[in-house]
Amino acid sequence: MIPQLLPFQYSTTIQLRWKDIDQFGHVNNAVYLTYFETARYYYNRDVNQWDWNQDQYIIASIKVDYLRPIFYPGDIKVYLRIGDIGDKSFVFHYAITFEKNGIEKLAATGQSTQVFYDVRNQKTIPIPERIIKQWKAFEKENL
C-alpha cells in the first residue's frame, strides 16, 4: 500500500481513453482535471446521494502535482477525500494511481477548494449541516 493513500476512504476506477493521450504518448496534463471532476461526481453520488437541484458548489481553486506519467492503455484509480471544512467552503484531496507490472504507482496528487453557491441569487452560502454529517460519517477519523 502506498502510504499517501492511507487517509482515503473512497476511490473510483476510470478507464483511459485514446483521446486522453497527447503527442508524447502519455495522458495530457489537462485531462487530470477531468479525472478529478469525474471522481467528484462519483463521490457525491455514492457518499451523499447528491441532488444538484438542491445543493451546488463551484470550484474556487484547483492544484495538481504531477509525479509520473500515465501511458495508454489501462485504467487509473482516483482516490478522493474531504478535508478542511469551513462555513462555506471545503477541500477535496485527490490521488491518482495506475498499475504497472501488478504494482500500484502514484501518478499525481491534488486538491481543489469548493464553495457552496446559490446560483439563483449568485452568492456563497453555508454548507448544509446534513451534508457535513454525511461527510463525517463516511470519512470517519479523517475529518
C-alpha positions as CSV (number, residue, x, y, z in Angstrom):
1,M,0.0,0.0,0.0
2,I,1.2,3.5,-0.9
3,P,1.4,5.4,2.4
4,Q,-0.1,8.6,0.9
5,L,-3.3,6.6,0.2
6,L,-4.0,5.6,3.8
7,P,-6.3,8.5,4.7
8,F,-8.5,7.9,1.7
9,Q,-11.8,6.0,2.2
10,Y,-13.1,6.4,-1.4
11,S,-11.8,5.6,-4.8
12,T,-13.2,5.0,-8.3
13,T,-11.7,3.4,-11.4
14,I,-11.6,5.3,-14.7
15,Q,-10.7,3.7,-18.0
16,L,-8.2,5.7,-20.0
17,R,-9.4,6.9,-23.4
18,W,-7.4,7.3,-26.5
19,K,-8.3,11.0,-26.6
20,D,-6.7,11.5,-23.2
21,I,-3.2,10.9,-24.7
22,D,-1.0,13.7,-26.1
23,Q,1.7,13.7,-28.7
24,F,4.2,12.4,-26.1
25,G,2.2,9.2,-25.7
26,H,1.0,9.9,-22.1
27,V,-2.1,11.4,-20.5
28,N,-2.2,15.1,-21.2
29,N,-1.8,17.3,-18.1
30,A,-5.2,19.0,-18.6
31,V,-7.0,15.6,-18.6
32,Y,-6.1,15.2,-14.9
33,L,-8.7,17.9,-14.1
34,T,-11.3,15.8,-15.9
35,Y,-10.3,12.8,-13.8
36,F,-10.8,14.9,-10.6
37,E,-14.2,16.1,-11.9
38,T,-15.3,12.5,-12.6
39,A,-14.2,11.3,-9.2
40,R,-16.1,14.2,-7.5
41,Y,-19.2,13.2,-9.4
42,Y,-19.0,9.6,-8.2
43,Y,-18.1,10.6,-4.6
44,N,-21.1,12.9,-4.5
45,R,-23.4,10.3,-5.9
46,D,-22.1,7.4,-3.8
47,V,-21.5,9.2,-0.5
48,N,-24.1,11.9,-0.4
49,Q,-26.7,10.7,-3.0
50,W,-26.3,14.3,-4.3
51,D,-29.1,16.3,-5.8
52,W,-27.7,19.1,-7.9
53,N,-31.1,20.8,-8.0
54,Q,-30.8,21.2,-4.2
55,D,-27.1,21.6,-3.5
56,Q,-24.5,23.2,-5.6
57,Y,-20.9,24.3,-5.3
58,I,-18.4,25.9,-7.5
59,I,-14.6,25.4,-7.8
60,A,-12.6,28.3,-6.2
61,S,-9.2,26.8,-6.9
62,I,-7.5,23.7,-8.0
63,K,-4.0,22.3,-8.0
64,V,-2.3,19.2,-9.5
65,D,1.2,17.8,-8.6
66,Y,2.3,15.6,-11.4
67,L,4.6,12.8,-10.1
68,R,5.0,10.4,-13.1
69,P,3.4,9.9,-16.5
70,I,0.5,7.6,-17.2
71,F,0.6,5.7,-20.5
72,Y,-2.3,4.2,-22.6
73,P,-3.9,1.7,-22.4
74,G,-5.1,0.9,-18.9
75,D,-7.2,2.1,-16.1
76,I,-6.4,4.6,-13.4
77,K,-7.8,4.8,-9.9
78,V,-8.7,8.2,-8.4
79,Y,-8.7,8.4,-4.6
80,L,-10.7,11.3,-3.1
81,R,-11.4,12.6,0.4
82,I,-12.9,15.6,2.0
83,G,-10.9,17.9,4.2
84,D,-10.7,21.4,5.6
85,I,-14.4,22.0,6.0
86,G,-15.2,25.7,6.6
87,D,-18.5,27.5,6.9
88,K,-19.0,27.8,3.1
89,S,-16.0,26.0,1.6
90,F,-14.3,22.6,1.8
91,V,-11.4,20.9,0.1
92,F,-11.2,17.7,-1.9
93,H,-7.9,15.9,-1.8
94,Y,-7.0,13.6,-4.7
95,A,-4.5,10.9,-5.6
96,I,-4.3,9.2,-9.0
97,T,-2.7,5.9,-9.4
98,F,-2.1,3.3,-12.1
99,E,-0.9,-0.2,-12.1
100,K,2.3,-1.3,-13.7
101,N,3.6,-4.9,-13.5
102,G,1.0,-5.6,-10.8
103,I,2.2,-2.7,-8.6
104,E,0.1,0.4,-7.9
105,K,2.1,3.5,-8.7
106,L,1.2,7.1,-7.6
107,A,1.0,9.3,-10.6
108,A,-0.4,12.6,-9.3
109,T,-1.9,14.3,-6.2
110,G,-4.0,17.4,-6.0
111,Q,-6.6,19.4,-4.2
112,S,-9.5,21.6,-5.1
113,T,-11.4,24.1,-2.9
114,Q,-15.1,24.3,-3.4
115,V,-17.6,26.9,-2.3
116,F,-21.3,26.2,-1.7
117,Y,-23.2,28.6,-4.0
118,D,-26.7,29.8,-4.5
119,V,-27.0,30.0,-8.3
120,R,-30.3,31.9,-8.3
121,N,-29.0,34.7,-6.0
122,Q,-25.4,34.4,-7.2
123,K,-23.8,34.3,-3.7
124,T,-22.0,31.9,-1.5
125,I,-24.0,30.1,1.2
126,P,-23.2,27.9,4.2
127,I,-22.6,24.2,3.7
128,P,-25.8,22.4,4.8
129,E,-25.3,20.6,8.1
130,R,-26.8,17.4,6.7
131,I,-24.0,17.2,4.1
132,I,-21.3,17.8,6.7
133,K,-22.9,15.0,8.8
134,Q,-22.8,12.6,5.8
135,W,-19.1,13.5,5.1
136,K,-18.2,13.0,8.7
137,A,-20.0,9.6,8.9
138,F,-18.2,8.4,5.7
139,E,-14.7,9.9,6.3
140,K,-14.6,8.8,9.9
141,E,-11.5,10.0,11.8
142,N,-10.0,11.7,8.7
143,L,-12.0,14.9,9.2
